[in-house]
C-alpha cells in the first residue's frame, strides 16, 4: 500500500474515532483541536512516520486554502448589522483598536527575539499571529454561564478579524523584495488584492444571494441544493480573486458578507428556513476540513519543529498568547465599563489557529528568506494555543461564570449584563464538539 493510502487511512481513522466519542469529550478539557493536533504529531515523521507530505506540498496547500476559504466565507455570512449595532461596542473596540495594536505589538516584540528577520518579515509575524480562532476555545465562547455580551463579542471578533488582517498581510508581503506581490508593488497590490478583489466579492456574493432568493421564492430549488449553491458561490468568489491576480481570500470573505446580506434583505414571508441555515453544509464541511488541517499541521509542521526548539521561539510564542493579545485588549476596553475579570477573560481567549497556519503557508510559497524561522514561530505559537486554550476553556468558563453571577447579584446595571441580539452560533467544529441534538 502506498504512503498516500496509509495517510488517508490514518486520517479517516482519527476522524472516525473522535466522532464516536465526540459527545463524551465535548464537556472535557480534551478539545477536538488537541486530539487532531496530537494525532498529527503521533502519526507524523517525528514519531510513527505514517503521515508524511513534506515532499509533496500541493495536497497540503489545496486543503488549507480550501478550508480557510470556507471558514472566511461562512464566518462573514453569519455576521449581521445588528451584531455591531446592539452591543457592538465590544467587537468594535476589539477589531478597530485591539487588532491593529496586536499586530504592532507582535511586530515590536519579534524584533529582539527573532534576529535575522528583516523589518517587514517581522511585521509579517505580527500579522500572521494576530487573527483569533473561536474553534480552539469553543467552550469559552459558547458556555451559557458566560454573559451573552462576552460570548457575542468574542464570536463576532473571531468571525471578522481573520478577514480584516488580510490587507495588512498582503501589503507587508508586497514590501518584501522577491515575492510575487513585490513585483507588482504596493500600489498594484492595493488595487488588485484590495480594491478589485473586494469588488468581485461584492458582485459574486450579492448576485449569488439575490439569485438564490429569486429561485427560493418560486420554489425552484430544493433545500439540499441550496446548501450546495452556497459552496459554489464561495468557490467562485475565491477563484475569481485568484485568476485576476488579486486575493482569493479577500474576495471570498467579502462575498460572504454580501451573500448573507442578500439572503436576509430579500427574504420573503413564505420562507420558513432562517437564511443562516442555508450555509449549514458549507460550515460543516469547513469544520471537518479544519480538523483534518490541524492533524496535517501537527504532522508536517509542529512535530518536526518540536525536535529543534530554541528559547527565543518559545518565549515569543508565550508572549504572543499573553502580552501581544491581552495588553491591546485591555487598552481597547479602557472606558468601556467592563470589570477587570471580564477584560482578562476576553484577553486570554484569543486563540491562534487555522488562519495563522494558512497565512504562514502562503509565505512559504513566496520563498521569503526568513521563512524557516517564521514557520517554526507560527508552529509553536499555534501548538501552545491549541493546548493551553483547549485545556483552560471549560474550567475558566465555569470560574468566570460564577464570578459574573455573584457580581450581577451584588451590583445592578452591570455592563456585562447588557442585552445583545441572539447571534447565530458558528458551526465550525460545532458538529464535532457540540452536544448531540
Buried (B, 14 or more C-beta within 10 A) or exposed (E): EEEEEBBEEBBEEBBEEBBEEBEEBBEEBBBBBBBBBBBBBBBBBBEEEBBBBEEEBEEBBEBBBBBBBBBBBBBBBBBBEEBBEBBBBBBBBBBEBBBBBBBBBBBEBBEEBBEEBBEBBBBBBBBBBBBBBBBBBBBBBBBEBBBBBBBBBBBBBBBBBBBBBBBBBBBBBBBBEEBEBBEBEBEBBBBBBBEBBBBBBBBBBBBBBBBBBEBBBEEEBEEEEBBEBBBEBBBBBBBBBBEBBBBBBBBBBBBBBBBBBBBBEBBEEEBEEEBBBBBBBBBBBBBBBBBBBBBBBBBBBBBBBBEEEBEBBBEBBBBBBBBBBBBBBBBBBEEEEBBEBBBBBBBBBBBBBBBBBBBBBBBBEBEBBBBEBBBBBBBBBBBBBBBBBBBBBBEBBBBBBEBBEEBBEEEEEBBBBBEBBEBBBBBBBBBBBBEEE
